[in-house]
Amino acid sequence: MAVDPFAIPEAAWRRRLDQTLKTPGRPSPLALRAIPLRRFPAVLARLIADARERRRSGWDAEGLLLTGSSVSAPGPHQGVPLGGIGAGTVGRGWRGEFRRWQRRPSFYQQWVAWASQFSLFVAWPGQPAQAQVLYPGRPPDRRLRAWQWGMDARCAVYHALYPRAWTVYDQPLPGVRLTCRQLSPIIPHNYRESSYPVGHFLWRVENLTDQEATVGLMFTWQNGPEVSAVHRHQTFRQPLADGRVAAGVALVGVHRQPQSCPPGQRPALRQPIEDPATFAVAALADDGVEVTCCPCFAADGDGAALWQDFSRDGRLDGTALDVSDAALPEPPAAAVAATVTVPARGVRHVAFALAWDMPVVRSGFGTAYHRRYTRFYGAEGSAAPAIAADALRCAADWEAQVVAWQQPILDDPDLPTWYKMALFNELYYIADGGTWWVHEPVPSTIAHEPKDKTTPLSHPGRGAGGEGSPLGHFAYLEGHEYRMLNTYDVHFYASFALATLWPQLELALQRDIAAATLAEHREPLRELWTGKQVQRKVAGAVPHDIGWPDEDPWRLVNGYFLHDPNDWKDLNPKFVLQVYRDYVATGDRRFVADVWPAVEAAMAYAARFDRDGDGLIENDGEPDQTYDTWSVSGPSAYSGGLWLASLAAAAELAELVGRPERAAQYRETLGRGRTAYVDKLWNGRYFNYDASHSPQAHSVMADQLAGHWYARACGLSPVVDLAQARSALRTIFELNVQRFAGGRLGPVNGMRPDGRIDTTSMQSQEVWTGVSYALAATMLQEGLDREAWETARGVVETTYQERGYWFQTPEAWDRRGHYRSIAYMRPLAIWAMQWAWERRRGGLQGVSSSADSVQ
């Protein structure tokens, strides 16, 4: 299919480069209420002591405080990030600067690489040549002061529809219009190119005059953070099959990572771990496009030599020069220029690629893995030029696949334009969420074995995510600040994105969770909330997460320590529901058979929380579910509804594996539990928060129908009567949405029946972005379309228009729109809305097909 890469979709998010925000978001003061006042001194003391101990053990200084938020405001900086799934990402701001770096999975550096820029040269016969950096700002110090900074921001507009972005420059220099299209190969149902560490930039150069013009575009690049001890910069020229050539510079070096160890121990070696790391910048040389290079210049110098070279004729000298260690400045950078002659009123195209190759990644304890893309490029660390060349060769095909995926949704006249924009742009988190997509190298490296020798050292996903699996392991962070991987209560909401677009990755993740459910870790863990010593992981309990990146993910699960996750009431039901939903998405009976032992164990474990035998589980007076600062006691709308839905799902799964007697048991319990749920919680209008005598017992919880939502999404029988569900949803819309902040921010989690906000906890006073999308999906399932779109629209407008949260959507905000936990997993739940929309129309995306064969 022929695709015009410069046809910018109407739904793309749009922002002029000179726009500013009146009230950018900042950390919410509600975070100070995360811990009840009576517990605060003891919890704070334990938290500080734990953070100090972990830091002494070599842990990263960031992200140790679970309840904290960034001390600095996020700023309206981010744009579409570059890079494939699990490949590491390079964040590019919407104004054009490269500013957020994730080379090591789950660890971020926020800084602007000022030497990494695109610049423009233009010359007409008989007129002085001109050159301009294509960025409307300048470094805050005197570095690169010889460059021509300060482009007029009024000349450019940015457009974003992940995984593509466009910047249109209307005469940044007189007589020339430019359009830059940025692309990463994020392609649904594709398990090869979607893992590539690469970004592609295609430029359209328009000559607006009646004279022929010489135009040069220069891409300058400096090595990112944590990449040091650069061995050499070397130019390369890689012929492509069609006779064109990819020409550029490889910046060859190593990645240095400090090693951590279990709290209470000290790193045995202070020397950092070193693994290969290479960047490559390249341009496509074809008929009429001349590519020249500067292998090295000083990123922190004045930049005079390079700028004088480029601004003379739009070309660079030294195309065959290699630079040795001794000659490298610090920090080093390189440049590639592409020069074309553009006829009067004519158009030419120029293509660049940025690739990186860091094949080995490690946990904090030093366990080594190979990234997914090494299956196709090898693990020697020298593949960056080849990856860049493949991007220059294949970008048109990748773009056609992206367009073929997005166009049916973009063409749907019944979907709001703002929703289409957010639906695709929220997918940034699949790649930029601290994502791991890895295979174990052979032999594996284990620097610190767990103290508990009963814990199997082989990965729980072996056969699914370990060696022998075609896919390896997949994991992503709960959030950039809350750095636990595959946080399962949150993935429950976000997982619709994977289940719809990369279902085999969802199955790989689920197999790891299933194996971890059956495992145990006997080592003690101090619970931050109470100070009690608890067992880290109990067999039969679904893990809260598969570990900290600072420790040893998959080998040492349950990094969470605010409460005892073994007592959470929502994790086990959520696992069973997701297993059944994934069967609905893929039709994979082998998957069901493989994880059935974990399903059965999870149901048996959760059934212990039914203390009175009425078929309904009870909460224990603590925040023992995903709302982990909002206490709940006895039967509750949220946990109870999830339990009922999981019984329905478990019965269907039991039938699939040939266990009709077990299915009958689940259905009998479901019948009793439904009766108890309505008798104890239904008040004639909605379901009470819980059945206790607490101040929040009668609060209207926005997420009260989570179990009903999932059951309906999976095609199961409704958990509650449909009339009750619609009454509850209308009540939530009236109170939690419309009577909170004028309906502009989305639904507040807790509202009193008289229209006052439930202030019993921090979380009851917040809007949760992902929960808002899940609520909107529930409304769509029940035919409440107007309510659904208005509920979701408040979240989208706060994110993309009002507060500057684009490409870093937070977990939550307060009544003023100020955030907690920037860049979070749960907003991927917007894909639950699309799931509901597609199913209601009779078409289910994500069904297993030949397109999902694993390469």
C-alpha positions in Angstrom: 0.0 0.0 0.0 1.4 3.4 -1.0 1.4 5.8 1.9 2.1 9.5 2.0 4.3 9.9 5.0 3.5 13.6 5.2 -0.3 13.2 5.3 -0.7 14.2 8.9 -3.9 12.7 10.3 -6.6 15.0 11.6 -6.5 13.3 14.9 -2.8 14.0 15.6 -2.1 16.0 18.7 -1.1 19.5 17.6 1.0 22.2 19.3 2.7 25.3 18.0 6.3 25.6 19.2 5.6 29.1 20.7 2.7 27.9 22.9 3.1 28.1 26.6 1.0 26.7 29.5 -0.8 29.0 31.9 -0.8 26.4 34.7 1.5 23.5 34.1 1.1 20.6 36.5 3.2 20.1 39.6 3.3 17.5 42.4 0.1 17.3 44.3 0.1 18.2 48.0 -2.3 15.3 48.6 0.8 13.0 48.6 1.5 14.3 52.1 -1.7 12.5 53.1 -0.7 9.1 51.8 0.0 7.9 55.4 -2.6 8.4 58.1 -1.4 11.0 60.7 -1.4 8.4 63.5 1.0 6.2 61.6 3.1 8.9 59.9 6.0 9.3 62.3 6.7 5.5 62.5 6.2 4.9 58.7 8.4 7.9 57.8 11.2 6.6 60.1 11.0 3.1 58.6 10.9 4.6 55.0 14.0 6.8 55.6 15.9 3.9 57.2 15.1 1.6 54.4 16.0 4.1 51.7 19.4 4.7 53.4 20.1 1.0 53.7 19.3 0.3 50.1 21.4 3.3 48.9 24.3 1.9 50.9 23.8 -1.4 49.1 24.3 0.2 45.8 20.7 0.9 44.8 19.8 3.7 42.5 19.2 6.9 44.5 16.0 7.6 42.5 12.6 5.9 43.1 13.2 4.6 46.6 10.4 6.5 48.2 7.2 4.8 47.2 4.9 7.6 48.2 6.9 10.5 46.9 6.6 12.5 43.7 9.3 14.3 41.7 10.5 17.4 43.5 10.4 19.3 40.2 7.4 20.0 38.0 7.3 17.8 34.8 7.1 20.8 32.5 5.4 20.6 29.1 8.5 19.1 27.5 8.0 15.6 26.2 7.2 14.4 22.7 6.9 11.1 21.0 9.8 8.9 22.2 12.1 6.9 19.8 12.8 3.2 20.0 11.1 -0.2 19.9 9.6 -2.2 22.7 12.3 -3.3 25.2 15.0 -1.6 23.2 15.5 1.4 25.4 14.1 4.8 24.4 15.4 8.2 23.5 12.9 10.9 24.4 12.5 13.8 22.0 10.7 16.9 23.1 7.9 18.4 21.1 10.1 21.4 20.3 12.7 19.1 18.8 15.3 18.5 21.6 16.5 15.1 22.8 15.9 15.1 26.5 14.8 11.8 28.2 17.1 8.8 28.1 16.3 5.2 29.0 19.3 3.0 27.9 19.2 0.7 30.9 15.7 -0.6 31.3 13.7 1.2 34.0 16.2 3.9 34.7 15.8 7.4 33.3 18.0 10.4 32.9 16.3 13.7 32.3 18.6 16.2 30.5 18.9 17.9 27.2 21.8 16.8 24.9 22.4 20.2 23.4 24.7 18.9 20.7 22.0 16.5 19.4 20.1 18.6 16.9 18.9 19.0 13.3 20.2 22.1 11.5 19.4 23.6 8.1 21.6 25.2 5.4 20.1 27.1 2.4 21.9 28.8 -0.5 20.6 30.4 -3.7 22.8 31.5 -6.6 24.3 34.9 -6.0 23.1 35.3 -2.4 24.8 34.7 1.0 24.3 31.2 2.4 22.4 30.8 5.7 22.4 28.2 8.4 20.1 27.7 11.3 19.6 25.2 14.2 16.1 23.9 14.0 15.3 24.5 17.7 13.7 27.6 19.2 16.1 28.0 22.1 19.7 27.8 23.0 21.9 26.1 25.6 21.8 27.7 29.0 25.6 28.2 29.1 28.1 29.2 26.4 28.6 25.7 24.8 28.2 25.6 21.1 27.9 29.3 21.0 29.2 29.5 17.4 26.0 27.8 16.2 23.1 29.8 14.9 20.5 29.2 17.7 17.2 30.9 18.3 14.9 29.8 15.5 11.6 31.7 15.5 9.2 29.4 17.4 6.3 30.9 15.6 7.3 29.2 12.3 6.8 25.6 13.5 4.0 23.3 14.5 4.4 19.8 16.1 1.9 16.9 15.5 2.0 13.6 17.3 0.2 10.3 16.7 2.3 7.6 18.3 4.5 6.0 16.9 4.8 8.9 14.5 5.3 12.6 14.9 5.6 15.5 12.4 7.1 19.0 12.7 6.2 21.5 10.0 8.6 24.4 9.7 7.2 27.2 7.7 10.3 29.2 6.4 12.7 28.7 9.3 15.0 30.3 6.7 13.4 32.4 4.0 12.1 30.5 0.9 12.1 27.0 2.4 9.3 24.9 4.0 10.3 21.7 5.8 8.4 18.8 7.2 10.1 16.2 9.4 8.3 12.9 9.9 9.6 10.8 12.9 8.9 7.1 13.1 9.7 4.1 15.3 8.6 0.6 14.1 5.9 0.0 16.8 3.7 -2.4 14.8 0.9 -4.5 16.3 1.2 -8.2 16.0 4.8 -7.8 15.0 7.4 -9.4 17.3 10.5 -8.6 15.3 10.7 -5.0 14.0 8.7 -3.8 17.0 11.8 -4.6 19.2 14.3 -2.6 17.1 16.3 0.2 18.8 15.9 2.8 16.1 14.2 5.9 15.0 13.7 7.2 11.4 13.4 10.8 10.3 12.1 11.6 6.8 12.3 15.2 5.7 10.4 16.9 2.9 12.2 20.0 1.6 10.0 22.5 -0.4 11.6 25.3 -2.3 9.0 28.2 -2.3 11.0 30.4 -4.7 11.6 30.7 -8.4 15.3 30.0 -8.0 17.1 26.6 -7.6 18.4 26.1 -4.1 21.1 24.1 -2.4 19.8 22.7 0.9 21.7 20.8 3.5 20.3 19.1 6.6 22.7 18.2 9.4 22.0 15.7 12.2 24.4 16.1 15.1 24.6 13.6 17.9 26.4 13.2 21.2 26.5 10.0 23.3 23.8 9.8 26.0 24.3 9.4 29.7 25.8 6.3 31.2 27.6 5.7 27.9 31.3 6.5 28.5 34.8 5.2 27.8 34.2 5.6 24.1 36.7 3.6 22.2 36.3 5.2 18.8 34.1 7.0 16.3 34.1 5.5 12.8 32.4 6.3 9.6 30.5 3.6 7.7 28.9 3.1 4.3 26.5 0.2 4.0 25.2 -0.6 0.5 21.5 -1.4 0.4 19.9 -4.0 -2.0 18.4 -1.4 -4.2 21.7 0.3 -4.9 21.3 3.1 -2.4 23.8 3.5 0.5 23.4 4.2 4.2 26.3 6.4 5.3 27.0 7.7 8.7 29.0 7.5 11.9 29.1 4.9 14.6 29.9 6.1 18.2 31.4 3.0 19.8 31.7 2.7 23.5 30.6 0.9 26.7 27.7 1.3 29.1 28.7 1.5 32.7 26.3 0.3 35.4 26.9 0.3 39.2 26.1 -3.0 40.8 23.7 -3.3 43.8 23.2 -6.1 46.3 20.5 -7.1 48.8 19.8 -4.6 51.5 22.1 -5.2 54.5 25.0 -6.3 52.2 27.6 -4.2 50.5 28.6 -4.5 46.9 31.6 -6.7 46.7 33.1 -4.8 43.8 33.0 -1.1 43.5 34.0 -1.3 39.8 30.9 -0.8 37.6 29.8 -3.4 35.2 30.7 -2.6 31.6 28.8 -3.8 28.5 29.0 -2.8 24.9 27.0 0.2 23.7 27.0 1.9 20.3 25.1 4.7 18.6 24.8 5.2 14.9 23.6 8.2 13.0 23.1 7.8 9.2 21.6 9.3 6.2 20.4 7.8 2.9 22.6 8.5 -0.1 20.8 8.1 -3.4 20.5 9.9 -6.7 20.9 13.6 -5.9 21.5 13.2 -2.1 25.1 13.7 -1.1 26.0 12.4 2.4 29.0 13.7 4.3 30.2 13.2 7.8 32.2 14.7 10.7 33.2 11.7 12.8 33.9 13.7 16.0 33.6 17.1 17.6 33.5 18.4 21.1 29.9 18.6 22.4 30.8 21.0 25.1 33.0 23.2 23.0 32.1 26.3 21.1 31.2 24.3 17.9 32.9 26.8 15.7 34.8 24.4 13.4 31.8 22.2 12.7 29.4 25.2 12.2 31.8 26.9 9.8 32.2 23.7 7.8 28.5 23.1 7.5 27.4 26.8 6.9 30.0 27.1 4.1 28.2 24.8 1.6 25.9 22.5 3.6 28.4 19.7 3.6 31.0 18.3 6.0 34.6 17.4 5.5 36.4 14.3 6.7 34.1 11.6 5.3 36.8 8.8 5.6 38.3 9.8 8.9 38.3 7.5 11.9 39.0 8.9 15.3 41.1 7.0 17.9 40.8 7.1 21.7 43.6 9.6 22.0 42.0 12.1 19.8 38.5 12.0 21.3 37.2 15.2 23.0 35.0 14.8 26.1 32.1 14.5 25.6 32.3 13.4 22.0 29.7 14.0 19.3 29.4 13.3 15.6 27.6 14.8 12.6 26.0 13.6 9.4 24.9 16.0 6.6 22.7 15.3 3.6 22.8 17.9 0.8 20.4 18.2 -2.1 19.7 20.6 -5.0 16.0 21.6 -4.9 14.6 23.0 -8.2 12.5 26.1 -8.2 9.1 25.4 -6.7 10.3 21.8 -6.3 10.4 19.2 -3.5 13.1 16.8 -2.4 13.3 14.2 0.3 16.1 13.4 2.8 16.1 10.5 5.3 18.1 10.0 8.5 18.2 7.2 11.0 19.3 7.0 14.6 20.1 3.5 16.0 21.7 2.2 19.2 23.0 -1.2 20.1 23.3 -2.1 23.8 22.7 -5.9 23.6 23.2 -6.9 27.2 21.1 -5.5 30.0 21.4 -6.4 33.7 19.4 -6.4 36.8 20.8 -4.5 39.7 22.3 -7.7 41.1 24.1 -8.2 37.8 22.0 -11.0 36.2 22.5 -10.6 32.4 20.0 -10.7 29.6 20.0 -10.2 25.9 17.5 -7.8 24.5 14.9 -9.2 22.1 16.4 -7.5 19.0 19.7 -9.5 19.5 17.8 -12.5 18.1 18.0 -10.8 14.7 21.2 -8.8 15.0 23.5 -10.7 17.3 24.8 -9.7 20.7 28.3 -8.4 19.9 27.3 -4.7 20.3 28.4 -3.7 16.7 25.0 -3.8 15.0 24.0 -0.2 15.2 25.1 0.7 11.7 23.2 -2.3 10.3 20.0 -1.4 12.3 20.2 2.2 11.0 20.7 0.9 7.4 17.6 -1.4 7.8 15.6 1.6 9.0 16.6 3.6 5.9 15.7 0.7 3.7 12.4 -0.5 5.4 10.8 2.7 6.8 8.3 2.9 4.0 7.1 -0.6 4.7 6.9 0.0 8.5 4.9 3.2 7.9 2.5 1.4 5.6 1.9 -1.2 8.4 1.3 1.5 11.0 -1.1 3.3 8.7 -3.0 0.1 7.9 -3.4 -0.5 11.7 -4.5 3.0 12.6 -6.6 4.0 9.6 -9.8 2.0 10.4 -9.9 3.6 13.8 -9.1 7.1 12.4 -11.8 6.7 9.8 -14.5 5.7 12.3 -16.9 8.7 12.2 -18.6 7.7 15.5 -15.4 8.0 17.6 -14.4 11.5 18.9 -11.3 13.0 17.3 -9.7 13.7 20.8 -10.3 10.1 21.7 -8.5 8.8 18.6 -5.5 11.1 19.4 -5.2 9.8 23.0 -5.8 6.2 22.1 -2.7 6.0 20.1 -0.5 8.5 22.0 -1.0 6.7 25.3 0.8 3.7 23.7 4.1 5.5 24.2 4.3 3.7 27.5 4.6 0.3 25.9 8.1 1.2 24.9 8.9 4.1 27.3 7.6 2.4 30.4 11.0 1.2 31.6 10.3 -1.9 29.4 12.3 -5.1 29.4 11.9 -7.6 26.5 14.7 -10.0 27.0 16.1 -13.5 26.7 18.6 -15.0 29.1 22.1 -15.3 27.7 23.8 -18.6 28.1 25.5 -19.1 30.5 23.4 -16.9 32.7 25.1 -14.6 35.3 23.7 -14.5 38.8 25.7 -12.1 41.0 23.7 -12.5 44.2 21.6 -15.6 44.9 18.5 -15.1 47.0 19.0 -16.1 50.7 16.0 -18.3 50.5 17.4 -21.5 48.9 13.8 -22.9 48.3 13.3 -20.2 45.7 14.0 -21.7 42.3 16.8 -19.9 40.5 15.5 -20.8 37.1 13.1 -18.2 35.8 9.4 -18.9 36.7 8.6 -18.3 33.0 11.0 -21.0 31.6 9.3 -22.6 28.7 7.3 -19.4 28.3 9.6 -16.6 29.0 12.9 -18.3 29.6 15.3 -20.1 27.3 13.5 -22.2 24.7 10.7 -19.6 24.4 10.5 -17.7 21.1 9.5 -14.5 23.0 11.5 -14.3 26.2 10.4 -12.2 29.2 8.4 -9.0 29.0 8.0 -6.5 31.8 7.3 -2.8 32.3 7.3 -0.4 35.2 4.3 0.6 37.3 5.6 4.1 36.7 8.7 6.1 36.2 8.7 7.0 39.9 7.2 3.7 41.3 9.8 1.4 39.8 8.3 -2.1 40.3 8.0 -4.3 37.2 4.7 -5.8 36.1 2.8 -4.4 39.0 -0.1 -6.7 38.6 -3.0 -4.8 40.2 -2.2 -2.0 37.8 -1.5 -4.2 34.8 -5.1 -5.4 35.2 -6.3 -2.1 33.7 -3.4 -1.5 31.3 -3.3 -5.0 29.9 -6.0 -4.4 27.3 -3.3 -2.7 25.2 -1.1 -5.7 25.1 -4.0 -8.2 24.8 -5.3 -6.2 21.8 -2.0 -5.4 20.0 0.7 -7.8 21.1 -1.2 -10.7 22.6 1.7 -13.1 22.6 3.6 -10.7 24.9 0.6 -10.6 27.2 0.7 -14.4 27.3 4.4 -14.5 28.1 3.8 -12.0 30.9 1.0 -14.1 32.2 3.0 -17.3 32.2 5.6 -15.6 34.3 2.9 -14.5 36.8 1.4 -18.0 36.9 4.8 -19.6 37.7 5.5 -16.9 40.3 2.1 -17.6 41.9 3.0 -21.2 42.6 6.5 -20.2 44.0 7.3 -18.9 47.4 10.0 -16.7 48.9 10.4 -17.4 52.6 12.8 -14.6 53.4 11.3 -12.0 55.8 10.2 -8.6 54.6 9.4 -5.7 56.8 6.0 -4.2 56.1 6.3 -0.4 55.9 2.7 0.3 57.1 2.9 -1.6 60.4 6.5 -2.6 60.8 5.7 -6.3 61.0 7.9 -8.9 59.5 6.1 -10.9 56.8 7.0 -13.5 54.4 8.1 -12.0 51.1 6.0 -14.3 48.9 3.5 -17.1 49.9 2.7 -19.9 47.6 -0.7 -19.5 46.0 -0.7 -15.7 46.3 -0.5 -13.8 43.1 2.6 -11.5 43.2 2.1 -7.8 43.4 5.0 -7.4 41.0 7.9 -9.4 39.6 10.5 -7.4 41.3 12.6 -4.2 41.4 15.1 -3.5 38.6 17.6 -2.7 41.4 17.3 -6.3 42.6 16.7 -9.4 40.4 13.3 -9.3 38.6 11.6 -12.7 38.0 14.1 -14.3 40.4 13.0 -12.2 43.4 9.4 -11.1 43.2 7.3 -8.8 45.4 9.5 -5.7 45.6 6.5 -3.8 47.1 6.7 -3.4 50.8 4.1 -0.8 51.9 1.7 -3.6 52.9 1.9 -7.3 52.9 0.9 -8.1 49.3 0.1 -11.7 50.3 -3.0 -10.3 52.0 -4.3 -8.2 49.1 -7.8 -9.2 48.1 -7.8 -8.1 44.4 -4.6 -9.7 43.0 -5.8 -13.3 42.8 -9.2 -12.5 41.2 -7.4 -10.2 38.8 -5.1 -13.0 37.7 -8.0 -15.3 36.9 -9.9 -12.7 35.1 -7.0 -11.7 32.9 -6.3 -15.4 32.1 -9.8 -15.8 30.8 -9.7 -12.4 29.0 -6.5 -13.5 27.3 -8.1 -16.7 26.2 -11.0 -14.7 24.7 -8.4 -12.6 22.9 -6.3 -15.4 21.5 -8.3 -18.6 21.6 -5.1 -20.3 23.0 -6.2 -23.4 24.9 -2.7 -24.5 25.5 -2.1 -21.3 27.4 -5.1 -22.1 29.6 -3.8 -25.6 30.2 -0.4 -24.4 31.1 -1.5 -21.8 33.7 -4.5 -23.8 35.1 -2.5 -25.0 38.1 -1.9 -21.4 39.1 -5.5 -20.5 38.5 -6.7 -23.3 40.7 -4.2 -22.3 43.4 -5.1 -18.7 43.2 -8.8 -19.4 43.6 -8.2 -21.6 46.6 -6.0 -19.0 48.2 -8.5 -16.2 47.7 -11.3 -18.3 49.0 -9.7 -18.2 52.5 -10.8 -14.5 52.7 -14.4 -15.6 52.8 -14.5 -15.7 56.6 -18.2 -16.3 57.1 -18.8 -18.8 54.2 -21.4 -16.7 52.4 -19.5 -17.0 49.1 -18.2 -13.4 49.3 -14.6 -12.5 50.4 -14.0 -9.8 53.0 -11.4 -7.1 53.4 -9.5 -6.8 56.6 -9.8 -3.1 57.7 -6.5 -2.1 55.9 -5.8 -0.8 52.4 -5.5 -4.4 51.1 -6.1 -3.8 47.4 -4.9 -1.5 44.6 -6.2 1.5 46.6 -3.4 1.0 49.0 -3.9 4.1 51.2 -7.8 3.8 51.3 -8.8 1.4 54.0 -11.7 -1.0 53.5 -13.4 -3.4 55.8 -15.6 -6.5 55.4 -17.5 -7.1 52.1 -16.7 -4.4 49.6 -17.9 -3.3 46.2 -14.5 -3.4 44.6 -12.9 -6.5 45.9 -16.2 -8.4 46.3 -17.1 -7.7 42.7 -13.8 -8.8 41.4 -14.1 -12.0 43.4 -17.5 -12.8 41.9 -16.3 -12.1 38.4 -13.3 -14.4 39.0 -15.6 -17.2 40.0 -17.4 -16.9 36.7 -14.1 -16.8 34.8 -12.7 -19.7 36.8 -15.8 -21.8 36.0 -15.3 -21.3 32.3 -11.6 -22.1 32.5 -12.3 -25.3 34.5 -14.6 -26.4 31.7 -11.9 -25.7 29.1 -9.4 -28.0 30.9 -11.9 -30.7 31.5 -12.7 -30.1 35.2 -16.5 -29.9 35.3 -16.7 -30.7 39.0 -14.5 -27.7 39.8 -16.6 -25.5 37.5 -19.7 -26.6 39.4 -18.1 -25.7 42.7 -17.2 -22.2 41.4 -20.7 -21.6 40.1 -22.3 -22.7 43.3 -20.1 -20.3 45.3 -20.9 -17.6 42.7 -24.6 -18.0 43.3 -24.2 -17.6 47.1 -21.8 -14.7 46.7 -24.0 -12.8 44.3 -26.8 -12.9 46.9 -24.5 -11.7 49.7 -23.1 -9.0 47.5 -26.5 -7.4 46.8 -27.8 -8.0 50.3 -24.8 -6.4 52.0 -23.9 -3.6 49.6 -26.7 -2.5 47.3 -28.5 0.5 48.6 -31.1 0.9 45.9 -29.0 3.3 43.8 -25.4 2.1 43.9 -23.1 -0.3 45.7 -21.7 1.0 49.0 -17.9 1.3 49.3 -18.0 -1.5 52.0 -20.4 -3.0 54.6 -18.6 -1.6 57.6 -19.6 1.3 59.9 -16.7 3.4 58.8 -17.0 7.1 57.7 -16.6 6.0 54.0 -18.9 3.0 54.1 -21.6 4.7 52.0 -19.2 6.6 49.7 -19.7 6.3 45.9 -16.6 4.7 44.6 -15.9 5.4 40.9 -14.4 1.9 40.5 -17.1 0.0 42.3 -18.1 -2.0 39.1 -14.6 -3.2 38.2 -15.6 -6.9 38.5 -18.7 -6.3 36.5 -16.7 -4.4 33.8 -14.2 -7.3 33.4 -16.9 -10.0 33.3 -18.8 -8.1 30.6 -15.6 -7.4 28.7 -14.9 -11.2 28.6 -18.4 -12.1 27.5 -19.3 -13.6 30.9 -22.7 -13.3 32.6 -23.1 -10.0 34.4 -21.9 -10.0 38.0 -24.8 -7.7 39.0 -28.2 -7.0 37.5 -27.9 -4.8 34.4 -30.4 -2.3 35.9 -28.3 -2.1 39.0 -25.2 -1.6 37.0 -26.7 1.3 35.0 -28.1 2.9 38.1 -24.7 2.8 39.7 -23.0 4.2 36.6 -25.4 7.1 36.3 -24.9 7.9 40.0 -21.1 7.9 39.5 -21.4 10.1 36.5 -23.7 12.6 38.3 -21.6 12.7 41.5 -18.0 11.7 40.8 -17.7 13.2 37.3 -20.1 16.2 37.0 -20.0 17.4 40.6 -16.2 17.2 40.8 -14.3 20.2 39.4 -17.2 21.0 37.1 -16.7 17.7 35.2 -13.4 18.9 33.7 -10.9 16.5 35.3 -12.5 13.1 35.2 -14.1 11.1 38.0 -12.9 11.5 41.6 -12.4 8.1 43.2 -14.7 8.7 46.2 -17.7 10.9 46.6 -20.2 11.1 49.4 -23.8 10.7 48.5 -24.5 14.4 49.3 -22.0 15.5 46.7 -19.0 16.1 49.0 -15.6 14.6 48.2 -14.7 11.6 50.4 -11.6 13.0 52.3 -10.9 9.9 54.4 -7.7 9.2 52.4 -5.4 10.6 49.8 -6.6 8.2 47.1 -10.3 8.8 47.7 -9.7 12.5 46.8 -7.8 11.8 43.6 -8.8 11.1 39.9 -7.0 8.0 38.7 -6.5 8.4 34.9 -6.5 4.7 34.1 -9.5 4.0 36.3 -11.3 6.8 34.5 -10.8 5.1 31.2 -11.9 1.8 32.7 -15.0 3.4 34.0 -15.7 4.9 30.5 -15.2 1.4 29.0 -17.8 0.1 31.5 -20.2 2.8 30.4 -19.7 2.0 26.8 -20.5 -1.7 27.5 -23.8 -0.6 29.1 -24.7 1.7 26.2 -24.1 4.9 28.2 -22.1 6.5 25.4 -22.6 10.2 26.3 -21.5 9.5 29.9 -18.5 7.5 28.7 -17.2 10.2 26.3 -17.7 13.0 28.8 -15.9 10.9 31.6 -12.9 10.2 29.4 -12.7 13.7 27.8 -11.9 15.3 31.1 -8.8 13.1 31.5 -7.7 13.7 27.9 -8.0 17.4 28.1 -6.2 17.7 31.4 -3.4 15.5 30.0 -3.0 17.0 26.5 -4.2 20.6 26.8 -4.3 21.9 30.4 -1.4 20.5 32.4 1.4 19.5 30.1 1.3 15.7 30.9 1.6 14.5 27.3 3.8 11.5 26.9 4.1 11.2 30.7 0.5 10.7 31.8 0.4 10.4 35.6 -1.4 7.9 37.8 -3.5 10.5 39.6 -4.3 14.2 40.1 -6.1 16.2 42.6 -9.0 18.7 42.2 -6.6 21.3 40.9 -5.1 19.0 38.3 -1.7 18.5 40.1 -0.2 15.1 39.7 1.0 12.1 41.7 3.4 9.6 40.0 4.2 11.0 36.6 4.5 8.6 33.6 2.4 5.7 34.7 1.2 2.3 33.4 -2.5 2.5 34.2 -3.6 5.0 31.5 -3.0 2.3 28.9 -6.5 1.3 30.0 -7.8 3.6 27.3 -7.5 0.5 25.2 -10.2 -1.1 27.3 -12.5 1.5 25.8 -11.6 0.4 22.3 -12.0 -3.2 23.3 -15.5 -2.4 24.5 -16.3 -0.4 21.4 -15.1 -3.2 19.0 -16.9 -5.9 20.9 -20.1 -4.0 21.0 -19.9 -3.6 17.2 -19.3 -7.3 16.8 -15.6 -7.3 16.0 -13.0 -8.4 18.4 -9.4 -7.2 17.9 -6.6 -9.4 19.1 -7.9 -12.8 18.0 -5.0 -15.1 17.3 -4.1 -15.2 13.7 -1.2 -15.9 11.4 -0.2 -12.3 11.9 0.7 -13.2 15.5 3.1 -15.9 14.6 6.3 -15.4 16.6 9.5 -14.9 14.5 
